């Protein structure tokens, strides 16, 4: 199993930080970045290899690659997304389609979360699941969250931001365990998704899989402090959380 990080996004709502850096390299605890936290989590659960999808300001990640490898004891492979500033992340995850064949824990490059999330996903393996989403069933939901409806027997039924929060089982937090056996089907669903509309999310690719009859499972993470960092208010929350890890 390897780690996979989506770190190609521009994060324009975080300017001026992202004038020169991709969102994943914005500091959240001293010099510690969002990417640092994710790599630290991966190292703590015993992973030794991580693939990182890069795009916007990718040279900043390339410059730090050797130092990050030394700091976390990881072998990093950088995968270029050539449309990072044009298309949404369904295409970005598709760029990592070969990495997924190794079994991966996927983390969005803007999600500040504790290692308990990865541990929860690993503990949920072993019953034939191919894709397991980390789900927050505690948080009060609003319009911006990536909301999920789950059936106890059939797994994920809907995953979208465009849902009445009252209907949702919980929020997908941007971390997924993907078994290599799902790689080809997921890659095909992602391709269908971005070819239909390049502005769609990879979660729309998950919905495409569900629509095809593929079972996508979830693992509730419990009452865990985490945040998806999209703007300066989120960044302030991320800095409050990160210093507690």
C-alpha positions as CSV (number, residue, x, y, z in Angstrom):
1,X,0.0,0.0,0.0
2,X,1.1,3.5,-0.8
3,X,-0.1,7.0,0.0
4,X,-1.6,9.3,-2.7
5,X,-2.0,13.1,-2.3
6,X,-3.9,15.4,-4.5
7,X,-1.8,18.6,-4.4
8,X,-2.4,20.2,-7.8
9,X,-4.9,22.8,-6.8
10,X,-4.3,26.6,-6.9
11,X,-6.3,27.6,-3.8
12,X,-7.0,31.1,-5.0
13,X,-9.1,31.9,-2.0
14,X,-6.0,31.6,0.1
15,X,-4.0,34.4,-1.6
16,X,-1.5,35.8,-0.9
17,X,-0.1,32.5,0.4
18,X,-0.9,30.8,-2.8
19,X,0.6,33.4,-5.1
20,X,3.8,31.4,-4.9
21,X,2.8,28.1,-3.4
22,X,0.2,25.4,-4.1
23,X,-2.4,25.1,-1.3
24,X,-0.8,21.9,0.1
25,X,2.3,23.9,1.0
26,X,0.6,26.6,3.0
27,X,1.9,26.5,6.6
28,X,-0.5,25.5,9.3
29,X,1.8,25.1,12.3
30,X,5.1,27.1,12.2
31,X,6.8,25.8,9.1
32,X,4.7,22.7,9.0
33,X,2.4,22.6,5.9
34,X,-0.7,20.7,5.1
35,X,1.4,18.3,3.1
36,X,3.8,17.8,6.0
37,X,0.9,16.7,8.2
38,X,-0.4,14.2,5.6
39,X,3.1,12.7,5.0
40,X,3.6,12.4,8.7
41,X,0.3,10.5,9.0
42,X,1.3,8.2,6.2
43,X,4.7,7.5,7.7
44,X,3.1,6.8,11.1
45,X,0.9,4.0,9.7
46,X,3.9,2.4,8.1
47,X,3.7,3.5,4.5
48,X,7.1,3.9,2.7
49,X,6.0,5.3,-0.7
50,X,3.7,8.2,-1.6
51,X,2.7,9.6,-4.9
52,X,1.8,13.3,-5.1
53,X,-0.3,14.8,-7.9
54,X,1.2,18.2,-8.6
55,X,0.1,21.0,-10.9
56,X,-0.2,24.6,-9.8
57,X,3.2,26.0,-8.7
58,X,4.5,22.4,-8.8
59,X,8.1,23.6,-8.8
60,X,7.7,24.4,-5.1
61,X,6.9,20.7,-4.4
62,X,9.8,19.5,-6.6
63,X,12.2,21.8,-4.7
64,X,11.1,20.3,-1.4
65,X,11.0,16.7,-2.5
66,X,14.4,15.6,-1.2
67,X,13.9,17.3,2.2
68,X,10.4,15.8,2.6
69,X,11.7,12.3,1.7
70,X,14.5,12.7,4.3
71,X,12.2,14.1,7.0
72,X,9.5,11.4,6.8
73,X,11.5,8.4,5.5
74,X,9.3,8.2,2.4
75,X,10.0,7.7,-1.3
76,X,8.0,10.4,-3.1
77,X,6.9,10.2,-6.7
78,X,5.5,13.4,-8.2
79,X,2.9,13.0,-11.0
80,X,2.2,16.1,-13.2
81,X,-1.4,17.2,-13.8
82,X,-1.1,19.2,-17.0
83,X,-4.6,20.7,-16.6
84,X,-4.5,21.7,-12.9
85,X,-5.5,25.3,-13.6
86,X,-8.1,24.4,-16.2
87,X,-10.0,21.3,-14.9
88,X,-11.3,20.1,-11.6
89,X,-10.0,17.2,-9.6
90,X,-11.8,14.3,-11.3
91,X,-9.0,14.6,-13.9
92,X,-6.4,15.1,-11.2
93,X,-7.2,11.8,-9.6
94,X,-7.3,10.1,-13.0
95,X,-3.7,11.3,-13.5
96,X,-2.9,9.0,-10.5
97,X,-4.6,6.0,-12.0
98,X,-1.4,3.9,-12.2
99,X,-0.6,4.6,-8.5
100,X,-4.0,3.4,-7.4
101,X,-3.2,-0.1,-8.7
102,X,-0.9,-0.5,-5.6
103,X,-3.7,0.0,-3.0
104,X,-3.7,3.5,-1.8
105,X,-4.8,5.8,1.0
106,X,-5.8,8.9,-0.9
107,X,-5.8,12.3,0.9
108,X,-6.8,15.6,-0.5
109,X,-4.0,18.1,-0.3
110,X,-6.1,20.6,1.7
111,X,-7.5,18.4,4.5
112,X,-6.0,18.8,7.9
113,X,-6.7,15.7,9.9
114,X,-5.2,13.4,12.5
115,X,-3.7,10.0,11.8
116,X,-6.7,8.4,13.5
117,X,-8.5,8.8,10.2
118,X,-6.0,6.6,8.3
119,X,-6.1,4.1,11.2
120,X,-9.9,4.0,11.0
121,X,-9.7,3.2,7.3
122,X,-7.1,0.5,7.7
123,X,-9.2,-1.1,10.5
124,X,-12.2,-1.2,8.2
125,X,-10.5,-3.3,5.6
126,X,-11.0,-7.1,5.2
127,X,-14.7,-7.7,4.3
128,X,-14.4,-7.4,0.5
129,X,-14.6,-3.6,0.4
130,X,-12.9,-2.0,-2.5
131,X,-13.3,1.7,-1.8
132,X,-13.9,3.1,1.7
133,X,-14.6,6.7,2.4
134,X,-13.7,8.4,5.7
135,X,-17.0,9.9,6.8
136,X,-17.8,12.5,9.5
137,X,-21.2,11.7,10.9
138,X,-20.9,14.1,13.8
139,X,-20.4,17.5,12.2
140,X,-23.3,19.9,11.6
141,X,-23.6,20.2,7.8
142,X,-24.2,23.2,5.6
143,X,-24.2,23.8,1.8
144,X,-20.5,23.7,1.0
145,X,-19.7,20.2,2.5
146,X,-19.3,17.1,0.3
147,X,-22.4,15.3,1.7
148,X,-23.1,11.6,1.5
149,X,-26.2,9.4,1.9
150,X,-25.4,5.9,3.0
151,X,-27.6,2.8,3.0
152,X,-26.6,0.3,5.7
153,X,-26.6,-2.6,3.3
154,X,-25.8,-1.0,-0.1
155,X,-23.2,1.6,1.0
156,X,-23.0,5.0,-0.6
157,X,-26.1,6.0,-2.5
158,X,-25.3,9.7,-3.2
159,X,-22.3,11.9,-2.8
160,X,-22.5,15.5,-3.7
161,X,-22.4,19.0,-2.3
162,X,-25.8,19.7,-4.0
163,X,-28.0,18.0,-1.3
164,X,-30.2,19.1,1.5
165,X,-27.9,18.7,4.6
166,X,-30.8,17.2,6.5
167,X,-30.8,14.3,4.1
168,X,-27.2,13.4,4.5
169,X,-25.7,10.6,6.6
170,X,-22.5,12.6,7.0
171,X,-19.6,14.5,5.2
172,X,-16.8,12.9,3.2
173,X,-13.7,14.4,4.6
174,X,-11.4,13.9,1.6
175,X,-9.6,10.7,2.7
176,X,-10.3,7.4,1.0
177,X,-8.8,3.8,1.0
178,X,-8.8,2.4,-2.5
179,X,-7.9,-1.2,-3.1
180,X,-5.9,-1.9,-6.2
181,X,-8.7,-4.2,-7.4
182,X,-10.9,-1.1,-7.9
183,X,-8.3,0.8,-9.9
184,X,-9.5,0.1,-13.4
185,X,-13.1,0.6,-12.7
186,X,-12.4,3.8,-10.8
187,X,-10.2,5.1,-13.6
188,X,-12.9,4.5,-16.2
189,X,-15.5,6.2,-14.0
190,X,-13.3,9.2,-13.6
191,X,-12.6,9.4,-17.3
192,X,-16.3,9.3,-18.0
193,X,-16.8,12.0,-15.4
194,X,-14.3,14.6,-16.6
195,X,-15.1,13.9,-20.3
196,X,-18.8,14.8,-19.5
197,X,-17.7,17.9,-17.7
198,X,-14.1,18.8,-16.8
199,X,-15.3,20.9,-13.9
200,X,-16.6,17.9,-12.0
201,X,-15.0,16.5,-8.8
202,X,-13.6,13.1,-8.3
203,X,-16.4,12.5,-5.9
204,X,-18.6,12.7,-9.0
205,X,-16.5,9.8,-10.2
206,X,-17.5,7.9,-7.1
207,X,-21.1,8.7,-7.9
208,X,-20.6,7.3,-11.4
209,X,-19.3,4.1,-9.9
210,X,-22.4,3.9,-7.6
211,X,-24.7,4.5,-10.6
212,X,-23.0,1.5,-12.3
213,X,-23.8,-0.7,-9.4
214,X,-20.3,-0.6,-7.7
215,X,-20.5,-0.7,-3.9
216,X,-18.6,2.2,-2.2
217,X,-18.3,1.8,1.5
218,X,-17.7,4.3,4.4
219,X,-15.9,4.3,7.7
220,X,-17.2,6.8,10.3
221,X,-14.2,8.6,11.9
222,X,-15.9,9.5,15.2
223,X,-15.7,12.9,16.9
224,X,-12.5,14.0,15.3
225,X,-11.2,17.6,14.7
226,X,-10.4,18.2,11.1
227,X,-10.9,20.8,8.4
228,X,-10.8,21.3,4.7
229,X,-8.9,24.5,4.0
230,X,-10.5,26.5,1.3
231,X,-10.3,30.0,2.6
232,X,-8.7,32.1,5.3
233,X,-11.3,31.2,8.0
234,X,-10.6,27.5,7.3
235,X,-6.9,28.2,7.6
236,X,-7.3,29.8,11.0
237,X,-9.2,26.6,12.1
238,X,-6.6,24.4,10.5
239,X,-3.9,26.2,12.6
240,X,-5.8,25.7,15.8
241,X,-6.2,22.0,15.0
242,X,-2.8,21.3,13.6
243,X,-0.9,22.4,16.7
244,X,-2.8,19.8,18.7
245,X,-1.4,16.8,16.7
